[in-house]
Amino acid sequence: MNQEARVSARNRLSRIEGQVRGVSKMIEEDRYCIDVVRQVQAIKAALTGLEKLLLDQHIDTCVETALKSDDVSERRTKVEELVAVLGGRKK
């Protein structure tokens, strides 16, 4: 992962941590359910953004390196990992 992506991932995680703490506080304060659900949806969207960043970095680094390699086994492994993650299958 390049430095810019690493910093972006850490920043996103910090925001997500804050959002999760906020939801916990909302529940403790017995806030309106729909308001809590909206915050949970925001957290899910933030996690999806982080996932996309991580997958993009993986493709740009690990997968690209494997595909340029002469090692057929390594290429197959990287493709199988992506299929498993994107398709939800267990590796």
N, C-alpha and C positions, 0 to 999 in steps of 0.2 A: 504494500500500500504506500502510495506516495505521501509526502509530508502534508500537503494541502488537504488531502482526503482524510488523513489521520486527525488533523485539527478539526475539520468539519464534523467528523464522526464523534469526536469527544464533545464538541459544542452541542451537537444534537442530543447526545446522551445526557448531558447536564440539564438541558431544557426538559427532556422527558422525565428525568428524575424529579425535577421541580413540579412538573405536571402531576406525577403520581403522588407526590407528597400533598399537593393541593387537593386531589381527589380524596385522599385519606382524611384530610381535615374537613372537607365538605361532608363526608359521611359521619365523622364525629359530631359535626354541628347539625346533623339531621337536615341537611339542605334538600331542596326540592329535587325529587328523583330525576326528572328530565334534565335539570342542570348538570347533575352528576353524569348522566348518560352522555350528554354532549361533550363533557370533558374527557370521558373515556374514549369517545369517538375521535377526539383530537389527538389523544395519545396513540391510538391505533394508526392514525394517519401519519403521525410523526415517526412511528416505528416502521411503517411502510417506506417512508422516505429514507430512513437509515438503511433499511434492507436493500433498497435500490442502489444507494451509494456503495454499499459493500459489494453487491453483486457486480456493479459496473467496474469497480476496482479489481475484483477477482478476474473478470473477463479480460481487462486491459493488461493484467500482469501475469498471473498464474496460467490462465488458459491460453493466452497468446504465446507465452513462452513454450508451453507444452505443444501447441500446434506447430510451432516452428521447429520443434525438436525432431530428431530422427527416431525417437523412442516411441514406438507405436503403443506400447503398454501405457505409458504416461499420458499420451493423447486420449486413449480410450478411458482412462481413469478420470481425467478432467471432464470429459463429456458426460460420463456416467454420473459424476457428482452433480453436475448442473441439471441433468434430467431428473435426478432424485430430488434435488432441492426445489426445482421449479414445478415438478410434477407431483411433489408431495410423497414420493415413494421412499421407502426405507432403503438405505444402501447396505 
